[in-house]
Amino acid sequence: MTDDVVLVTGELPAKAVTHGEPPVRFSLWLGAGELRVRVTDHGPDRPRHLDLEVEAVHGRGLSIVDALADASGVTPLPDPPGKTG
């Protein structure tokens, strides 16, 4: 499970920094048998899952996170623009 945590905690902030807008906030909680990872950025665009060919080198990050996480999603910030995922 450690490898999964390292992958998710690297992938989400990288996406926010690359595709979102500052400020970017990374939060990590551990308790009651679960680990929660949240990333907030202030960009207006929502994350997109890409329909990729087998040979694609980039663009698989959100699919990987979805496969490893028990739950995932995006919530718009109350004062747009921005979102937390």
Secondary structure as GFF3:
##gff-version 3
##sequence-region A 1 85
A	DSSP	alpha_helix	2	19	.	.	.	ID=ss1
A	DSSP	beta_strand	25	31	.	.	.	ID=ss2
A	DSSP	beta_strand	34	41	.	.	.	ID=ss3
A	DSSP	alpha_helix	61	68	.	.	.	ID=ss4
A	DSSP	beta_strand	75	76	.	.	.	ID=ss5
A	DSSP	beta_strand	83	84	.	.	.	ID=ss6
###
